[in-house]
Amino acid sequence: MAAPLAYHEIKSLAGTTPVPQFLNDNLDNYQHHIPAWASAVVPAGMVAAAPAGERISDTTSMAPLVREEEKSGSFMKALLPIIGLIILAALAWALLRGCQENPEPVATPIVTEEVVGEETTPITVMAAAEDIEPASLRIATGEGNMLYACRINAGDEALNSQIMSAVQNAFGDEAAKCRSDVDDGFATDMPAASVLSAILPIIQNSPNASMIIKGDEIVVNSPDAASLEQLVSDIQAAAPAMMVRAEGPLDIQNEIDNSLVAADAAVDKLGENPDPRDVARALSLQVINFELDKAFIPDANKPFLNRSANIITEVRDMKLMIIGHTDSLASDAYNMDLSRDRAESVKEYLVSQGIDASKLVTKGMGESEPIADNSTEKGRFLNRRIEFTVYDESMAVDDNGIAITSGDGGDMGVNTTIDPDLNPLDGNNDDVLPDGDDPSQGTELDPTANTQ
């Protein structure tokens, strides 16, 4: 699995230079990463031997290697190509690290000096680069070149503004639908940022398509196979340095398993006294795949929710909102009720595990905030989700911790008190907060909003 990615990266760095020559030219950047036995399993000349007379290690014999051929087997012959692929992947990783502007290995201790009296004391601080998530952009289009969904994760406001500007240039006023999460848990750069002006018009001219840009990879999808193939080709031409691929077929069990692994890993990184935003983001990584038209917690999610309950209990002064979302296959009113029921089901389960009910509120968003196109099976799967967010005290809730809405089954329901816009995609200013559909930019309440 690693070999194609490794070769792609090496070839991309090499440009027009033949790969073997490029590896030899950059030998100093990666040779110290390669084990002494590498030269025995990769093509001659790819990894130079250690200088004559240099001691390789204290435990390595310098005697000639003697091999016995198996009489009836070729086990080693079968094993060597596998080891060779591992070495190729190691070369790619080492070369990429070596070619960075500041090639400091991940988690290398950074030594600073603290002045104590007239002496200096070295302080070792472990770099936390591995804890930073790549910045990302998720885009989905609808019919008629409409921006259907847009999510941005960025490490600072400068990158967020750069991405938003590119989206506005491609989609105009539709860019108001973008939702941004600006947090120092994300990277402050995006490899594709410089070519967004070339990429976004391509996706903008592809109805019912979706695109995820994360790190140095772009994943696209479309309901039509021919359109998908063309989309991959066009975006690859516009962003030759990026790895562009079509999204694979939906494997629900694999998606669930991977999400739980990612959520567990994110929780492992929280440490003591975590930021509530990091807790909410970690909990949101899990996929809770409810049965059709049901709101019962699947058994697969219970172990992680049990662990989540312990964390939520331990973090003082943290209040979370559990938000339910659906796809668009049913009516707006039905999806609204279903999303509320599912969010409430998650709350009830967490409360049953010992969480104070006052630390949790729920809200149903129905189908109003998609993150992917509902025209594909994968898109609908992604839209059916539970999200956690830090509770905003401007939200009104009832005695049961449920966000107060009119419950009329309409577009989104309207708060009985001043509340953030429950449907940022509609044309109503039903709040006093600035957002894209608020002509007054939050200075007055929509006179048509139901505040009774």
Beta strands, then each sheet from edge to edge (+ up, - down):
strand 1: 109-116
strand 2: 119-126
strand 3: 136-141
strand 4: 147-154
strand 5: 179-182
strand 6: 210-214
strand 7: 217-221
strand 8: 243-246
strand 9: 320-325
strand 10: 360-364
strand 11: 385-390
sheet 1: 1+ 2-
sheet 2: 5+ 4+ 3- 6+ 7- 8-
sheet 3: 10+ 9+ 11-
end
